[in-house]
Each structure stands twice: as structure tokens, then as C-alpha cells.
Amino acid sequence: MEHSDSASTEATTSAERLSPRTILSYAAGQLGLNVTYTSIGMHLTFFYSDVIKVSPSLVAIALLVGNAWDAITDPVMGHISDRVRWKRGRRRPFFGLGATPMALTFLLIFSPDTLSARGWLAFYLTAVIVLLFTFRTIVETPYIALAPELSLDYNERTRISAFRQLFATVGDIIGAMGPLIALQIFVSRTGAYSAFGIVAAFLTIVGFVAAYRGTTESGQFSKKSSLSFTTAFKATLTNKPFLIIVATLMLTIIANNCTVALVLFIAKYWFLSEALATNFMVAFFIGAFASIPFWIRLAATVGKKAAYIIDITLYGILLCAIFILKQDAHLAATFIMGVAGFFNLGLWILSGSIVADVVEWDQLRTGERREGAFAGIQSFIIKAAQGVGLALVNVALDIIGYVPDVPQSAATLRNLKILYGLVPGVIFWTGAAIFLFYPITKKTHALMLAEIKAKAH
């Protein structure tokens, strides 16, 4: 644990503390990312399997193809962002290049031609996912890379991450609740999802316009990287703290997305109430909003590492509780979802702040600031983990004997609960065990900054 002392609790310097306008503008970019991210995670499987009647395994293939493509494009985009020399910076111009096509391709995902053959629909989904992931890479990788450049302060980075996750949570609410609300308004279920896609596309564009207009890039971080792609990639993959955080991050996202993707299934088939999913989401996001001051304070008190391990461990324990709930335990299940929201937002606030600190570790060893390289890998990990989590869920649904839109067998229901709670719980605990080896604390980060400053002079 990183205990506070007189040195570690000193206030963030005025030079490193950002204005509310800058933080809120930057954080607004996360809105559209999470609207699209959460709606795909929560509704894509249900939409294509239960509404469009495409096999869950075909949906899984589409996601895996998209993530395989990301394995190439994300690191390349990070390297490009580190090397470009544009008048308005090396990060922000990509917001304008990627946001609009990303928004339009997302709309296409939830607007398929339902009269087409199922095989064609699977191909269509695969092609549009590849396009969406490509345009998302163009905008998201530079967006992530900009965060460590906004402030070098250890605690201010947690504040930046917290406000970013505030917008992310609003995006999560819209991504989770938007389709459910649309289904209450529109007679056609396919029409409801298409209408939601239009709203999500608009919010994506607006969020990145705000991020572009409300932030600036510092000249001190704009030096063109001299490392080749191969050398830079090798340096990134030998950064021990980064490898530990991305391994943990991938496991926690896989676990989290397994749970998110099955919320509608659990509500409909175990608790026998599709409407209960709305109560779950309301409780989840109330818990998420309530947690923001707590995670900022806990990270400042015990350190980011200890706070992250506490969060992951308790979240895993909580998810296992769903396995013992009876079908009529709607109130208890709703309460658990509220606490799950509390822990869920902690994952994002803490990991976002932790990843920023590995840039200085790398700078000491390479002599360069390569936020783009790390953002590229991080972006890939986030999307790959989401895709892997969804793919596992889709394949598992076929394996356990899930049949769309009919009552499920007792064995299928039991296995559905295992997929929802026990499996993610074990994955969470594995991630917590890995993160025990993370070496950067507030003290070591301060020493790194001092050494970097000394070398510069």
C-alpha cells in the first residue's frame, strides 16, 4: 500500500492542475465511445440472435474478425500518432478524421436488411464491424494518447480519468438504456434499434467536436518519435508495468463484458421479467455515479495499485452472489446490480489513471514520450477484450443449449448463471493476482519525473 506522508499528500501544482473546461471538454469525447461500446456489449448479441435470428456463433465470428483486424491497426495508429507533425498537434486532428465515419458505421450495425438471408447478414455484420473498428481506432487511439500529456501529476491523472469516466458512465447509460427505451416507443423492434443508432451517431460526433475545441496540445510533448515501428513496438512490449496493467485490464474487461452481455438473458430467462433489466440498469448507474468521489479518495489514500486490487477482488466476489439468488429475488438482484455499478466504475477510473503513469517509465528507458504507442496497444486490448468476452458468451450460449425466445431448460438456466457470475468472478481474481506485481507507486513515479527532469538539463 502507498501510505500518504507529507511529501505524497502535497497539493497538485497549479501548473499541472487543469481547468474544469479543459477536463470536461476532453472527457466529452468518451461519451460516444461508451455509447457505442456499451450498446454493442449489451445489445448486439441479443439483437442479432433474438431479434434478427442469426446464430450466436456467427456473431462471435464477426467479432473475432474485427478484433483480429484491430491487432494490426491499433499499434500502427499509435505509431502514426507519435510521428505526425500537424499544425494543430499530433492527436486532436484525428478526432475530426475518425468521429463521423465511426458514427455512421455504428448506425449501420443496428440497421441491417432483415429480409436478407442469414448467411448474408452474418457477412454484413462482419464487414461493418471491421469498418467500425477501423474508424474507432483512428479516433480513439490518439484520444487515449492525449490524456497523459494533459498533466504529469500523479493525482491529477486520477482526476482526469474520473471525469472521463463520468462521461463514460453517461454513455453507458445511454448505450444500455437507449435501446430499451426505443423498444417502448417503436412498434418495430428493428426500427427501435435503428432509431437508437441515429442518436448514438449524433452523440459520438458532438462529443469529439467538444474534445477537439476544448483542449490544446503542449509543444513539449510534440517531438516526432525517431524510433522505427519495429523498435518502438519492441520497447512497448518490454515495458514491465505496461504489460502487467494490460494483462489485468484485458482480464477484467473480458469478465465484465461476459456479465454485461448476459444481463438481458438473466432478466428474461432466470428472473422471468424482461422489464427487470431496466431496474438493473438504473441501479447499476446510480451505484456508478455514487462511486466517483470514493475511488478518487481511495486512490489518493492507499495508492492506485492497492485500490485497483481491492476493487477487482470485491467485484469478483459480488458477481458470484447471483448464483445463489432465487428466481423471485428481484429486489436482492437489483441491489447487487447497484453495488456492481459501484465496483465497475472503479475499474475504469483506476486503470485509466494507472496506464498514464507507464509513459514516464518508458521515457526513462527510450528518451522519448510515446503515448501513441501505448494508446494503440491499450485501445486494442480494450476492443479485443470486449470482442473476446462477447465471442465467448455467444459460443457458450450455443454450447449450453440456449434456444432464442422460448423458456430454457433447467440445465441451461444453471449454466447461464455460471456464465454470468462464477466464470467472470474467477477471471477477476486472476487479474487481481497478476496486478500484485505492478511496480509503480506514487513515490516511484515522483522519482521518475525527477530523473527525467535532471536528464533534460
C-alpha positions as CSV (number, residue, x, y, z in Angstrom):
1,M,0.0,0.0,0.0
2,E,1.1,3.5,-0.8
3,H,0.6,5.4,2.5
4,S,0.4,9.1,2.5
5,D,3.1,11.3,4.1
6,S,3.9,14.9,4.0
7,A,5.5,14.6,0.6
8,S,3.0,12.4,-1.0
9,T,-0.1,14.5,0.1
10,E,1.1,17.8,-1.2
11,A,-1.4,19.6,-3.5
12,T,-1.2,19.3,-7.2
13,T,0.8,22.2,-8.5
14,S,-1.1,24.9,-10.3
15,A,0.9,24.3,-13.5
16,E,-0.3,20.7,-13.6
17,R,-3.9,21.3,-12.4
18,L,-6.3,21.6,-15.4
19,S,-9.2,24.0,-15.7
20,P,-12.7,22.5,-15.5
21,R,-13.3,23.5,-19.1
22,T,-10.3,21.5,-20.3
23,I,-11.2,18.4,-18.3
24,L,-14.8,18.4,-19.3
25,S,-14.1,19.1,-22.9
26,Y,-11.6,16.2,-23.1
27,A,-13.9,13.9,-21.1
28,A,-16.8,14.6,-23.6
29,G,-15.0,12.5,-26.2
30,Q,-15.6,9.4,-24.1
31,L,-19.4,9.9,-24.4
32,G,-19.7,8.5,-27.9
33,L,-17.1,5.8,-27.3
34,N,-19.1,4.4,-24.4
35,V,-22.5,4.7,-26.1
36,T,-21.2,2.5,-28.9
37,Y,-19.1,0.3,-26.7
38,T,-21.8,-0.5,-24.2
39,S,-24.6,-0.9,-26.7
40,I,-22.5,-3.4,-28.7
41,G,-21.5,-5.2,-25.5
42,M,-25.1,-5.4,-24.1
43,H,-27.4,-5.4,-27.1
44,L,-25.5,-6.8,-30.2
45,T,-25.8,-10.5,-29.2
46,F,-29.4,-10.1,-28.2
47,F,-30.3,-8.1,-31.3
48,Y,-28.8,-10.4,-33.8
49,S,-29.7,-13.7,-32.1
50,D,-33.1,-12.9,-30.5
51,V,-34.4,-10.3,-33.0
52,I,-32.7,-11.0,-36.3
53,K,-32.3,-14.7,-35.6
54,V,-28.7,-15.0,-36.6
55,S,-26.7,-17.8,-34.9
56,P,-24.7,-16.6,-31.9
57,S,-21.7,-18.4,-33.2
58,L,-21.8,-16.4,-36.4
59,V,-22.0,-13.2,-34.3
60,A,-18.9,-14.5,-32.4
61,I,-17.0,-15.0,-35.7
62,A,-17.8,-11.4,-36.8
63,L,-16.4,-10.0,-33.5
64,L,-13.3,-12.2,-33.7
65,V,-12.6,-11.0,-37.3
66,G,-13.0,-7.4,-36.2
67,N,-10.6,-7.9,-33.3
68,A,-8.0,-9.7,-35.5
69,W,-8.0,-6.6,-37.7
70,D,-7.6,-4.4,-34.6
71,A,-4.5,-6.3,-33.7
72,I,-2.9,-4.7,-36.8
73,T,-4.5,-1.3,-37.0
74,D,-4.3,-0.2,-33.3
75,P,-0.4,-0.4,-32.9
76,V,0.0,1.1,-36.4
77,M,-2.3,4.0,-35.5
78,G,-0.4,4.6,-32.2
79,H,2.9,4.8,-34.1
80,I,1.4,7.2,-36.7
81,S,0.1,9.4,-34.0
82,D,3.5,9.6,-32.4
83,R,5.2,10.6,-35.7
84,V,2.8,13.0,-37.4
85,R,3.7,16.8,-37.4
86,W,0.5,18.8,-38.0
87,K,-0.1,22.4,-37.1
88,R,-2.8,21.6,-34.6
89,G,-1.0,18.7,-33.0
90,R,-0.4,15.0,-33.4
91,R,-3.5,13.8,-31.5
92,R,-6.5,16.2,-31.9
93,P,-6.7,16.3,-35.7
94,F,-7.6,12.6,-35.8
95,F,-10.8,13.4,-33.9
96,G,-12.1,15.1,-36.9
97,L,-10.9,12.4,-39.3
98,G,-12.4,9.5,-37.4
99,A,-15.5,10.5,-35.5
100,T,-18.0,11.0,-38.3
101,P,-17.3,7.7,-40.2
102,M,-17.2,5.9,-36.9
103,A,-20.7,7.2,-36.1
104,L,-22.1,6.3,-39.5
105,T,-20.8,2.7,-39.4
106,F,-22.2,2.2,-35.9
107,L,-25.6,3.2,-37.3
108,L,-25.2,0.5,-40.0
109,I,-24.7,-2.2,-37.4
110,F,-28.2,-1.8,-36.0
111,S,-29.8,-1.2,-39.4
112,P,-29.4,-4.4,-41.3
113,D,-31.7,-5.6,-44.1
114,T,-33.8,-8.0,-42.2
115,L,-35.1,-9.6,-45.3
116,S,-31.7,-10.9,-46.3
117,A,-30.5,-14.5,-45.9
118,R,-29.0,-15.2,-42.5
119,G,-25.6,-16.0,-44.1
120,W,-25.6,-12.7,-45.8
121,L,-26.5,-10.9,-42.6
122,A,-23.5,-12.6,-40.9
123,F,-21.2,-11.3,-43.7
124,Y,-22.8,-7.9,-43.4
125,L,-22.2,-7.7,-39.7
126,T,-18.6,-8.8,-40.1
127,A,-17.9,-6.2,-42.8
128,V,-19.5,-3.3,-40.8
129,I,-17.7,-4.3,-37.6
130,V,-14.4,-4.2,-39.4
131,L,-15.2,-0.7,-40.7
132,L,-16.4,0.5,-37.3
133,F,-13.3,-0.8,-35.5
134,T,-11.1,0.9,-38.1
135,F,-12.6,4.3,-37.7
136,R,-12.8,3.9,-34.0
137,T,-9.1,3.2,-34.0
138,I,-8.4,6.4,-35.9
139,V,-10.1,8.5,-33.3
140,E,-9.7,6.5,-30.1
141,T,-6.0,5.8,-30.1
142,P,-5.0,9.5,-30.4
143,Y,-7.7,10.3,-27.8
144,I,-6.2,7.9,-25.2
145,A,-2.7,9.2,-26.1
146,L,-3.7,12.8,-25.3
147,A,-4.6,12.0,-21.6
148,P,-1.0,11.5,-20.2
149,E,0.0,14.7,-22.0
150,L,-2.6,16.9,-20.3
151,S,-0.9,16.5,-16.9
152,L,2.1,14.8,-15.4
153,D,0.8,14.9,-11.9
154,Y,0.1,11.5,-10.3
155,N,-3.2,12.6,-8.6
156,E,-4.4,14.9,-11.3
157,R,-4.3,12.0,-13.7
158,T,-6.8,10.2,-11.4
159,R,-9.0,13.3,-11.6
160,I,-8.8,13.4,-15.4
161,S,-9.7,9.7,-15.5
162,A,-12.6,10.2,-13.1
163,F,-14.2,13.0,-15.2
164,R,-13.6,10.9,-18.3
165,Q,-15.4,8.0,-16.6
166,L,-18.2,10.4,-15.6
167,F,-18.9,10.9,-19.3
168,A,-18.3,7.3,-19.9
169,T,-21.0,6.4,-17.4
170,V,-23.4,8.7,-19.1
171,G,-22.5,7.0,-22.3
172,D,-23.0,3.6,-20.7
173,I,-26.5,4.7,-19.5
174,I,-27.5,5.8,-23.0
175,G,-25.9,2.7,-24.6
176,A,-27.6,0.4,-22.1
177,M,-31.0,2.1,-21.7
178,G,-31.4,3.8,-25.1
179,P,-32.4,0.6,-27.0
180,L,-34.7,-0.4,-24.1
181,I,-36.5,3.0,-24.2
182,A,-36.7,2.9,-28.0
183,L,-38.4,-0.5,-27.8
184,Q,-41.1,1.1,-25.7
185,I,-41.6,3.8,-28.3
186,F,-41.4,2.0,-31.6
187,V,-43.7,-0.9,-32.7
188,S,-41.0,-2.4,-34.8
189,R,-38.1,-3.9,-32.8
190,T,-35.7,-3.4,-35.7
191,G,-36.9,0.2,-36.1
192,A,-36.3,0.9,-32.5
193,Y,-32.6,-0.3,-32.7
194,S,-32.1,1.8,-35.9
195,A,-33.5,4.9,-34.2
196,F,-31.1,4.4,-31.3
197,G,-28.3,4.1,-33.8
198,I,-29.1,7.6,-35.1
199,V,-29.0,9.1,-31.6
200,A,-25.7,7.3,-30.8
201,A,-24.1,8.5,-34.0
202,F,-25.0,12.1,-33.2
203,L,-23.6,12.0,-29.7
204,T,-20.4,10.5,-31.0
205,I,-19.8,13.4,-33.3
206,V,-20.8,16.1,-30.8
207,G,-18.5,14.6,-28.1
208,F,-15.4,14.7,-30.3
209,V,-16.2,18.2,-31.5
210,A,-16.1,19.3,-27.9
211,A,-12.9,17.4,-27.2
212,Y,-11.2,19.0,-30.2
213,R,-12.3,22.5,-29.4
214,G,-11.8,22.5,-25.7
215,T,-8.2,21.0,-25.5
216,T,-4.8,22.0,-26.7
217,E,-1.5,20.1,-27.2
218,S,1.7,21.2,-25.4
219,G,4.7,21.8,-27.6
220,Q,7.0,20.0,-25.1
221,F,5.3,16.7,-26.0
222,S,5.2,17.2,-29.7
223,K,8.6,16.0,-30.7
224,K,8.5,13.5,-33.5
225,S,9.4,9.9,-32.4
226,S,12.7,8.8,-34.1
227,L,12.1,5.1,-33.4
228,S,11.1,2.8,-36.2
229,F,7.8,0.9,-35.8
230,T,9.6,-2.3,-35.0
231,T,11.9,-0.8,-32.4
232,A,9.0,1.2,-30.8
233,F,6.8,-1.9,-30.7
234,K,9.6,-4.0,-29.0
235,A,10.2,-1.2,-26.5
236,T,6.5,-1.1,-25.7
237,L,6.3,-4.9,-25.2
238,T,9.3,-4.8,-22.8
239,N,7.8,-2.2,-20.5
240,K,7.0,-4.4,-17.4
241,P,4.4,-2.1,-15.8
242,F,2.6,-1.8,-19.0
243,L,2.5,-5.5,-19.6
244,I,1.1,-6.1,-16.1
245,I,-1.6,-3.4,-16.4
246,V,-2.7,-4.5,-19.9
247,A,-2.9,-8.2,-18.9
248,T,-5.0,-7.2,-15.9
249,L,-7.1,-4.8,-18.0
250,M,-7.8,-7.5,-20.6
251,L,-9.0,-10.0,-18.0
252,T,-11.2,-7.5,-16.2
253,I,-12.8,-6.3,-19.4
254,I,-13.4,-9.9,-20.6
255,A,-15.0,-10.7,-17.2
256,N,-17.1,-7.5,-17.2
257,N,-18.3,-8.0,-20.8
258,C,-19.4,-11.6,-20.1
259,T,-21.6,-10.2,-17.4
260,V,-22.9,-7.2,-19.4
261,A,-23.8,-9.3,-22.4
262,L,-25.9,-11.6,-20.3
263,V,-27.9,-9.1,-18.3
264,L,-30.9,-9.2,-20.7
265,F,-30.7,-13.0,-20.8
266,I,-30.6,-13.3,-17.0
267,A,-33.5,-10.9,-16.6
268,K,-35.7,-12.6,-19.2
269,Y,-35.0,-16.3,-18.7
270,W,-33.9,-16.6,-15.0
271,F,-35.9,-13.8,-13.3
272,L,-38.7,-14.2,-15.9
273,S,-39.0,-10.4,-16.4
274,E,-37.5,-8.5,-19.3
275,A,-38.7,-5.3,-17.7
276,L,-36.4,-6.1,-14.7
277,A,-33.4,-5.3,-17.0
278,T,-34.4,-1.6,-16.8
279,N,-34.4,-1.7,-13.0
280,F,-31.0,-3.4,-13.1
281,M,-29.5,-0.7,-15.3
282,V,-30.9,2.1,-13.2
283,A,-29.5,0.6,-10.0
284,F,-26.1,-0.1,-11.8
285,F,-25.7,3.5,-12.9
286,I,-26.8,5.0,-9.6
287,G,-24.1,2.9,-8.0
288,A,-21.6,4.0,-10.6
289,F,-22.2,7.7,-10.1
290,A,-22.1,7.4,-6.4
291,S,-18.7,5.7,-6.5
292,I,-16.7,8.5,-8.3
293,P,-15.6,10.5,-5.2
294,F,-14.9,7.3,-3.3
295,W,-12.4,6.0,-5.9
296,I,-10.6,9.3,-6.2
297,R,-10.2,9.4,-2.4
298,L,-9.2,5.8,-2.0
299,A,-6.6,6.1,-4.7
300,A,-5.1,9.2,-3.0
301,T,-5.2,7.4,0.4
302,V,-3.9,3.9,-0.3
303,G,-2.5,4.3,-3.8
304,K,-3.8,3.3,-7.2
305,K,-2.3,-0.2,-7.0
306,A,-4.0,-1.2,-3.7
307,A,-7.3,0.5,-4.7
308,Y,-7.3,-1.4,-8.0
309,I,-6.7,-4.8,-6.4
310,I,-9.4,-4.1,-3.8
311,D,-11.9,-3.2,-6.5
312,I,-11.2,-6.2,-8.7
313,T,-11.3,-8.7,-5.8
314,L,-14.6,-7.5,-4.3
315,Y,-16.2,-7.2,-7.7
316,G,-15.5,-10.9,-8.3
317,I,-17.0,-11.9,-5.0
318,L,-20.1,-9.9,-5.7
319,L,-20.8,-11.5,-9.1
320,C,-20.7,-14.9,-7.6
321,A,-23.7,-13.9,-5.4
322,I,-26.0,-14.1,-8.4
323,F,-25.6,-17.9,-8.4
324,I,-27.5,-18.3,-5.1
325,L,-30.4,-16.0,-5.9
326,K,-33.8,-17.5,-6.4
327,Q,-36.0,-16.5,-9.4
328,D,-38.2,-14.3,-7.4
329,A,-35.4,-12.4,-5.7
330,H,-35.8,-9.3,-7.8
331,L,-35.1,-6.8,-5.1
332,A,-31.9,-8.5,-4.0
333,A,-30.7,-8.8,-7.6
334,T,-31.4,-5.1,-8.2
335,F,-29.3,-4.2,-5.1
336,I,-26.4,-6.4,-6.3
337,M,-26.5,-4.6,-9.7
338,G,-26.2,-1.3,-7.8
339,V,-23.1,-2.5,-6.0
340,A,-21.8,-3.9,-9.3
341,G,-22.1,-0.4,-10.8
342,F,-20.0,0.9,-7.8
343,F,-17.2,-1.5,-8.5
344,N,-17.5,-1.3,-12.3
345,L,-16.7,2.4,-12.5
346,G,-13.7,1.9,-10.2
347,L,-12.2,-0.5,-12.8
348,W,-12.2,2.3,-15.4
349,I,-11.2,5.2,-13.2
350,L,-8.2,3.4,-11.7
351,S,-7.0,1.7,-14.8
352,G,-7.2,4.9,-16.9
353,S,-5.1,6.7,-14.3
354,I,-2.6,3.8,-13.9
355,V,-1.9,3.4,-17.6
356,A,-0.9,7.0,-17.9
357,D,2.0,6.5,-15.5
358,V,3.8,3.9,-17.6
359,V,4.7,6.6,-20.1
360,E,7.4,8.1,-17.8
361,W,8.7,4.6,-17.1
362,D,9.2,4.2,-20.9
363,Q,10.6,7.7,-21.3
364,L,13.5,6.9,-18.9
365,R,14.5,4.0,-21.0
366,T,13.9,5.3,-24.6
367,G,14.4,9.0,-24.1
368,E,11.1,9.7,-25.9
369,R,7.5,10.2,-25.0
370,R,5.4,7.6,-26.9
371,E,1.9,8.0,-25.6
372,G,0.6,6.9,-29.0
373,A,2.4,3.6,-28.9
374,F,0.9,2.7,-25.5
375,A,-2.5,4.1,-26.5
376,G,-2.5,1.8,-29.6
377,I,-1.9,-1.3,-27.6
378,Q,-4.4,-0.2,-24.9
379,S,-7.0,0.6,-27.5
380,F,-6.5,-2.9,-29.0
381,I,-6.7,-4.6,-25.6
382,I,-10.0,-2.8,-24.7
383,K,-11.6,-3.8,-28.0
384,A,-10.1,-7.2,-28.1
385,A,-11.2,-8.0,-24.6
386,Q,-14.7,-6.8,-25.5
387,G,-14.7,-8.9,-28.6
388,V,-13.3,-12.0,-26.8
389,G,-15.8,-11.6,-24.0
390,L,-18.7,-11.4,-26.4
391,A,-17.4,-14.2,-28.6
392,L,-17.1,-16.4,-25.5
393,V,-20.6,-15.6,-24.5
394,N,-22.0,-16.3,-28.0
395,V,-20.2,-19.6,-28.3
396,A,-21.1,-20.6,-24.7
397,L,-24.8,-19.8,-25.4
398,D,-24.8,-22.4,-28.2
399,I,-22.9,-24.9,-26.0
400,I,-25.3,-24.7,-23.0
401,G,-28.3,-25.2,-25.3
402,Y,-29.8,-21.7,-25.4
403,V,-32.8,-21.5,-27.7
404,P,-34.0,-18.0,-28.7
405,D,-37.3,-16.6,-27.3
406,V,-38.5,-19.8,-25.6
407,P,-38.4,-21.0,-21.9
408,Q,-34.9,-22.5,-21.2
409,S,-34.3,-25.9,-19.6
410,A,-33.2,-26.2,-16.0
411,A,-29.6,-27.2,-17.1
412,T,-29.4,-24.2,-19.5
413,L,-30.6,-21.8,-16.7
414,R,-28.0,-23.2,-14.3
415,N,-25.2,-22.8,-16.8
416,L,-26.4,-19.3,-17.7
417,K,-25.9,-18.3,-14.1
418,I,-22.5,-19.8,-14.0
419,L,-21.6,-17.8,-17.2
420,Y,-23.0,-14.6,-15.6
421,G,-21.4,-14.8,-12.2
422,L,-18.9,-17.6,-11.4
423,V,-16.9,-17.5,-14.6
424,P,-16.3,-13.7,-14.5
425,G,-15.6,-13.9,-10.8
426,V,-12.7,-16.3,-11.4
427,I,-11.4,-14.1,-14.2
428,F,-11.4,-11.1,-12.0
429,W,-9.5,-12.8,-9.2
430,T,-6.9,-13.9,-11.8
431,G,-6.4,-10.3,-12.8
432,A,-6.0,-9.2,-9.2
433,A,-3.3,-11.8,-8.7
434,I,-1.4,-10.6,-11.7
435,F,-1.6,-6.9,-10.6
436,L,0.2,-7.7,-7.3
437,F,3.4,-7.5,-9.3
438,Y,2.8,-3.9,-10.6
439,P,5.9,-1.8,-9.6
440,I,4.8,1.9,-9.9
441,T,3.7,3.7,-6.8
442,K,3.3,7.4,-6.1
443,K,6.8,7.6,-4.7
444,T,8.5,5.8,-7.7
445,H,6.5,7.9,-10.1
446,A,7.8,11.1,-8.4
447,L,11.4,9.8,-8.6
448,M,10.9,9.0,-12.3
449,L,9.8,12.6,-13.0
450,A,12.7,14.0,-11.1
451,E,15.2,11.8,-13.0
452,I,13.6,12.8,-16.4
453,K,13.9,16.5,-15.4
454,A,17.5,16.0,-14.4
455,K,18.4,14.4,-17.7
456,A,16.7,17.1,-19.6
457,H,19.1,19.6,-18.0
